[in-house]
């Protein structure tokens, strides 16, 4: 039988330090007495200091612990460890360099299992991608950084021959700190050249799929082939005044053309809102000081077929100006689609695009668009059982209930609208090749 010697109450304070000491097996045994009278109490080297309430640790044991900590700190600052960390980032992202311009974007619109997710050409395993505008503690980033740590442990000594001893010395906490420091530096440089502020909004996309639970995934010196994937809403890179002016003029032009088209039905209203307009950029050939004569228009690639037909129809109607204002409008050149675009967020329901405007395959892998203010249901005119409601009204009626749109549920599109749109397009083309006619887009 064994029993613990009772200690005075003041000897248990501060409790955290004392409990730490008691949980150390060697120290705990020093307070155990065999009931047959053989007292094996604490040795002189482990006397209890009743005044301080602490258990003194043997000098040689303290020296050993301190030595390990010091070796770990030194290893974290060593060049071999830094090189191994850089190599791990490059290896896992599948890039030859990790300078800011070469860091791959995070693909928000596809899951890690999707065939378009970037893969390692040798192993065909998904590569890691980071959300550079978010901190290292963001869920998707934290998972990716954990993978970096595991890779450094597994392959660091193979990549950097002098790294083996340092990997033996460095503790996981110090290695994590080194990796996070590297991420913070790369993210800061990436945000700087992309003119993006750090975001504190952890995107819903990172909570649902991918690397463990992220949507999609993805190195010696601070040095990749850039994956052209949008990680921010369009129009963010231009000054707000220029954004509003261009989008407003484009919207007004499209609304004028709508009156003379087959798209006057209210079901098409969401195609004639600010958030449905394509993005513009300055003409790179413009002569400074002469004003902008034309803009390059880039439509988002998430648009559904019916929206593409609608847009082309609006363009073709614009070839014959309806008003003097239309004649004076700035020319817009139809540029390449904006790859991997994300619908703009809108707090107001009327400013949100509808599901009929987005490709079904993208909605299937981006359910969070319906709950993050980017997309709303199409409505009864498009075959839905009910029309979308403002969040306040929905909360009042269905407080505590989830979205009625079940995961994977397909929206019922009114195919007659598609057929009418295509018929109008054929009439406007009048036998001409569409690619030949299309040079402008508004």
C-alpha positions in Angstrom: 0.0 0.0 0.0 1.1 3.5 -0.8 -0.1 6.9 0.4 0.8 10.5 -0.5 2.3 12.6 2.2 -0.1 15.5 3.1 1.2 18.9 2.2 0.3 22.2 3.8 -2.1 24.3 1.8 0.3 27.1 1.1 2.7 24.5 -0.4 0.3 23.9 -3.3 0.6 27.4 -4.6 1.1 28.4 -7.3 -0.9 25.3 -8.3 0.2 25.1 -12.0 3.8 24.9 -11.2 3.3 22.5 -8.3 1.0 20.2 -10.4 3.6 20.2 -13.2 6.2 19.0 -10.7 3.9 16.4 -9.2 3.0 15.0 -12.6 6.7 14.3 -13.3 7.1 10.7 -12.3 10.5 11.1 -10.6 9.3 13.9 -8.3 6.0 12.2 -7.5 7.8 9.0 -6.3 9.8 11.1 -3.9 6.6 11.8 -1.9 5.4 8.2 -1.7 6.0 6.3 1.5 5.8 2.5 1.9 3.5 1.7 4.7 5.8 -0.8 6.3 7.7 2.1 7.8 10.4 2.5 5.1 10.3 6.2 4.5 11.7 7.1 1.1 10.8 10.8 1.2 12.5 13.5 -0.8 16.2 13.5 -1.0 18.2 16.5 0.0 18.5 17.5 -3.6 14.7 17.7 -3.8 13.9 19.6 -0.6 10.5 21.4 -0.6 10.9 25.1 -0.3 7.9 25.8 1.8 8.3 29.5 1.4 8.3 29.5 -2.4 5.9 26.6 -2.8 8.2 25.1 -5.5 10.0 21.8 -5.8 13.7 22.3 -6.6 14.8 20.5 -9.7 18.2 18.8 -9.8 20.8 21.0 -11.4 21.9 18.4 -13.9 18.3 17.8 -15.0 17.6 21.5 -15.4 20.8 21.8 -17.5 19.6 19.0 -19.8 16.2 20.6 -20.4 17.8 24.0 -21.0 20.3 22.5 -23.4 17.5 20.9 -25.4 15.6 24.1 -25.7 18.7 26.0 -26.7 19.6 23.5 -29.3 16.1 23.7 -30.7 16.1 27.5 -30.9 19.5 27.4 -32.6 18.3 24.8 -35.1 15.2 27.0 -35.9 17.5 29.8 -36.9 19.9 27.7 -38.9 20.2 27.9 -42.7 19.7 24.2 -43.3 16.3 24.3 -41.5 15.3 27.5 -43.4 16.3 25.8 -46.7 14.4 22.7 -45.9 11.3 24.8 -45.1 11.6 26.6 -48.4 12.0 23.3 -50.2 8.9 21.9 -48.6 6.8 24.9 -49.6 8.0 24.6 -53.2 7.5 20.8 -53.3 4.0 20.9 -51.9 2.8 23.8 -54.1 4.6 22.4 -57.2 6.5 25.5 -58.0 10.2 26.1 -58.7 10.3 29.4 -56.9 8.4 31.1 -54.0 8.9 34.8 -54.8 5.6 36.8 -54.5 4.9 36.8 -58.2 5.2 33.0 -58.4 3.0 32.1 -55.5 -0.1 30.2 -56.8 -3.5 31.5 -56.2 -6.1 29.6 -54.1 -8.8 28.1 -56.4 -12.1 28.7 -54.6 -14.5 27.2 -57.1 -13.5 23.6 -57.2 -12.9 20.9 -54.5 -9.6 19.2 -53.9 -11.0 16.1 -55.5 -12.0 17.9 -58.7 -10.2 16.9 -61.9 -9.1 20.5 -62.5 -7.5 20.8 -59.0 -3.7 21.2 -59.6 -1.9 17.9 -59.3 1.7 16.8 -58.9 2.6 15.5 -62.4 4.7 12.7 -60.9 2.4 11.4 -58.1 -0.9 12.9 -59.3 -1.6 13.9 -55.8 -3.4 17.3 -55.1 -1.0 20.2 -54.5 -1.3 22.6 -51.6 -2.7 26.0 -52.1 -2.8 28.8 -49.5 -5.2 31.7 -49.0 -2.6 34.4 -49.0 -5.0 37.2 -48.0 -5.7 35.3 -44.7 -3.6 34.7 -41.7 -1.7 31.5 -41.0 -4.3 30.5 -38.4 -7.1 30.4 -40.9 -8.3 26.8 -41.1 -7.3 25.9 -44.6 -3.9 27.6 -44.2 -3.2 25.9 -40.8 -3.9 22.5 -42.4 -1.5 23.3 -45.2 1.2 24.5 -42.9 0.9 21.3 -40.8 1.5 19.4 -44.0 4.7 21.5 -44.6 5.9 20.5 -41.1 5.3 16.8 -41.8 7.1 17.1 -45.1 10.1 18.9 -43.5 10.4 16.1 -41.0 10.1 13.4 -43.6 12.2 14.8 -46.5 14.3 17.6 -45.1 17.4 15.6 -44.6 17.2 14.3 -48.2 16.9 17.8 -49.7 19.5 19.4 -47.4 22.3 17.0 -46.4 23.4 19.2 -43.5 19.9 19.3 -42.1 19.8 15.9 -40.4 21.3 17.0 -37.1 19.2 20.1 -36.9 16.0 18.1 -37.5 17.0 15.9 -34.5 17.5 18.9 -32.3 14.5 21.1 -33.3 11.2 20.7 -31.4 7.9 20.8 -33.2 6.9 24.1 -31.6 10.0 25.8 -32.9 9.7 24.2 -36.3 6.0 25.4 -36.4 7.1 28.9 -35.5 9.8 28.9 -38.3 7.2 27.6 -40.9 4.6 30.2 -39.8 7.1 32.9 -40.0 7.9 31.9 -43.5 4.2 31.9 -44.5 3.7 35.3 -42.9 6.5 36.7 -45.0 5.3 35.2 -48.2 1.7 36.3 -47.6 2.8 39.8 -46.8 4.8 40.1 -50.0 1.9 38.6 -52.0 -0.6 41.0 -50.6 1.7 43.9 -51.2 2.2 43.2 -54.9 -1.5 42.4 -55.4 -2.6 45.5 -53.4 -4.8 43.4 -51.1 -5.2 44.0 -47.4 -5.1 41.1 -45.0 -8.6 39.7 -44.5 -10.0 38.6 -41.1 -13.0 36.9 -42.8 -12.3 33.2 -43.0 -14.2 32.2 -46.1 -16.9 29.6 -45.9 -15.2 27.8 -48.7 -12.4 26.8 -46.5 -14.8 25.2 -44.0 -16.5 22.7 -46.4 -14.2 20.7 -48.6 -10.7 19.9 -49.7 -7.5 19.5 -47.8 -8.9 17.8 -44.7 -11.8 20.4 -44.7 -10.6 23.1 -47.1 -11.9 23.7 -50.6 -8.9 23.2 -52.8 -5.2 22.8 -52.2 -2.1 23.5 -53.7 10.0 26.9 -52.1 15.4 27.3 -51.2 15.4 31.0 -51.3 12.6 33.5 -51.2 11.9 32.9 -54.8 6.3 28.7 -59.9 4.2 28.8 -62.5 1.2 31.0 -61.4 -2.1 29.3 -61.6 -4.5 32.0 -63.0 -7.2 31.7 -60.4 -9.1 34.6 -59.0 -9.0 34.9 -55.2 -10.9 38.1 -54.8 -14.0 39.8 -56.2 -13.6 41.5 -59.5 -13.2 45.3 -59.6 -11.3 45.4 -56.3 -8.1 46.6 -58.0 -9.6 49.8 -59.4 -10.4 53.0 -57.4 -14.0 53.0 -56.3 -14.9 56.1 -58.3 -13.7 54.5 -61.5 -15.5 51.3 -60.7 -18.8 53.0 -60.1 -18.6 55.2 -63.2 -17.8 52.4 -65.6 -20.2 49.9 -64.2 -23.0 52.5 -64.1 -22.5 53.6 -67.7 -22.4 49.9 -68.9 -25.6 49.1 -66.9 -27.5 52.1 -68.3 -26.5 51.1 -71.9 -27.7 47.6 -71.3 -31.0 48.8 -69.8 -31.6 50.9 -72.9 -31.1 47.9 -75.2 -33.3 45.7 -73.0 -36.4 47.7 -73.9 -36.0 46.6 -77.5 -35.2 42.9 -76.7 -37.0 39.8 -75.6 -35.6 40.2 -72.1 -38.3 42.6 -70.8 -39.9 40.0 -68.5 -39.2 40.6 -64.8 -37.6 37.1 -64.5 -34.5 38.7 -66.2 -34.3 41.7 -63.9 -31.2 40.2 -62.1 -29.3 40.3 -65.4 -29.6 44.1 -65.4 -28.0 44.9 -62.0 -24.6 46.3 -61.2 -23.3 43.0 -59.8 -24.1 41.2 -63.1 -21.9 43.5 -65.2 -18.6 42.2 -66.5 -15.3 43.8 -65.5 -13.4 46.4 -67.5 -9.8 47.3 -67.7 -8.0 50.2 -69.3 -6.9 49.9 -72.9 -3.1 49.1 -72.6 -2.5 51.0 -75.9 -4.2 54.2 -74.8 -2.1 57.4 -75.3 -1.6 59.2 -72.0 -3.4 62.5 -71.8 -5.9 61.8 -74.6 -8.5 60.2 -72.4 -9.8 56.6 -72.5 -11.2 55.8 -76.0 -11.9 52.1 -75.3 -12.0 49.6 -72.5 -11.3 45.9 -72.5 -14.3 44.0 -71.1 -13.7 40.6 -69.3 -16.9 38.6 -68.6 -16.7 36.3 -65.5 -16.5 32.6 -66.5 -19.1 31.5 -64.0 -21.9 32.7 -66.3 -24.5 30.2 -67.5 -25.3 29.6 -71.1 -28.4 31.7 -71.0 -26.5 34.7 -69.7 -23.9 34.3 -72.4 -26.6 34.4 -75.0 -28.3 37.4 -73.4 -25.0 39.3 -73.3 -24.3 38.6 -76.9 -27.8 39.7 -77.9 -27.4 42.9 -76.0 -24.1 43.5 -77.8 -25.5 42.8 -81.2 -28.4 45.3 -80.5 -25.7 47.8 -79.6 -24.2 47.7 -83.1 -27.1 49.9 -84.2 -27.2 52.8 -81.6 -30.6 53.5 -80.3 -29.9 56.9 -78.8 -27.3 59.7 -79.2 -26.0 58.6 -75.8 -25.3 55.1 -77.2 -23.4 56.7 -80.1 -21.2 58.6 -77.7 -20.6 55.6 -75.4 -17.0 54.5 -74.8 -16.1 51.5 -77.0 -15.6 48.2 -75.1 -13.4 45.5 -76.7 -14.5 41.9 -75.9 -11.6 40.5 -74.1 -10.8 37.0 -72.6 -13.1 35.6 -69.9 -12.0 36.3 -66.3 -11.0 32.8 -65.2 -12.2 31.4 -61.9 -14.2 34.5 -61.0 -16.4 34.6 -57.9 -19.8 36.3 -57.8 -19.7 39.6 -56.0 -21.2 39.7 -52.5 -24.3 41.8 -51.9 -26.1 42.5 -48.6 -29.3 43.6 -50.4 -31.3 40.7 -52.1 -32.1 42.9 -55.1 -28.3 43.3 -55.8 -27.6 39.6 -55.7 -27.3 37.5 -58.9 -29.7 34.5 -59.2 -28.9 30.9 -59.6 -30.0 30.8 -63.2 -27.1 33.1 -64.0 -24.4 30.7 -62.8 -23.2 27.4 -64.2 -24.9 24.5 -62.4 -21.6 22.6 -62.0 -20.1 25.6 -60.1 -23.2 25.9 -57.8 -22.9 22.2 -57.0 -19.4 22.6 -55.5 -20.0 26.1 -54.0 -23.0 25.7 -51.8 -21.6 28.4 -49.6 -22.4 31.0 -52.3 -26.0 30.8 -51.2 -25.3 31.5 -47.6 -22.5 34.1 -48.0 -24.5 36.7 -50.0 -23.1 35.9 -53.5 -26.0 34.0 -55.1 -29.7 33.6 -54.3 -32.4 31.2 -55.6 -33.8 31.9 -59.1 -37.4 32.1 -58.0 -40.8 30.7 -59.1 -40.5 32.2 -62.6 -37.5 29.8 -63.1 -39.2 26.7 -61.7 -38.3 27.0 -58.0 -41.0 26.2 -55.4 -40.8 29.7 -53.9 -39.2 33.1 -54.5 -36.1 34.2 -52.5 -36.8 36.4 -49.5 -34.7 39.0 -47.7 -32.7 37.7 -44.8 -34.8 39.5 -42.3 -38.0 38.1 -43.6 -36.5 34.6 -43.9 -35.2 34.8 -40.3 -38.7 35.9 -39.0 -40.4 33.0 -40.8 -37.8 30.3 -40.4 -35.8 31.2 -37.4 -33.6 28.3 -36.6 -34.1 26.4 -39.8 -31.4 25.8 -42.4 -31.6 26.6 -46.1 -34.4 24.8 -47.9 -32.2 24.3 -50.9 -30.8 20.8 -50.2 -27.2 20.0 -51.0 -26.9 18.8 -54.6 -30.5 19.8 -55.5 -30.7 21.0 -59.1 -32.6 24.1 -60.0 -35.4 23.7 -62.5 -34.7 26.0 -65.4 -37.4 27.2 -67.7 -36.0 25.9 -71.0 -38.4 28.0 -73.0 -36.5 31.1 -71.9 -33.3 29.5 -73.3 -34.9 28.6 -76.5 -36.4 32.1 -77.0 -33.0 33.6 -76.3 -31.3 31.4 -78.9 -34.0 32.2 -81.4 -33.4 35.9 -80.9 -29.7 35.5 -81.2 -30.1 33.6 -84.5 -32.3 36.4 -85.8 -29.8 39.0 -84.9 -26.9 37.1 -86.4 -28.8 36.7 -89.6 -26.6 33.9 -90.8 -23.3 35.6 -89.8 -20.6 33.8 -87.8 -20.9 34.9 -84.2 -17.1 35.1 -83.6 -16.8 37.3 -86.6 -19.5 39.7 -85.5 -18.4 39.8 -81.9 -15.7 42.4 -81.3 -17.4 44.4 -78.6 -19.2 43.7 -75.4 -21.0 46.0 -73.0 
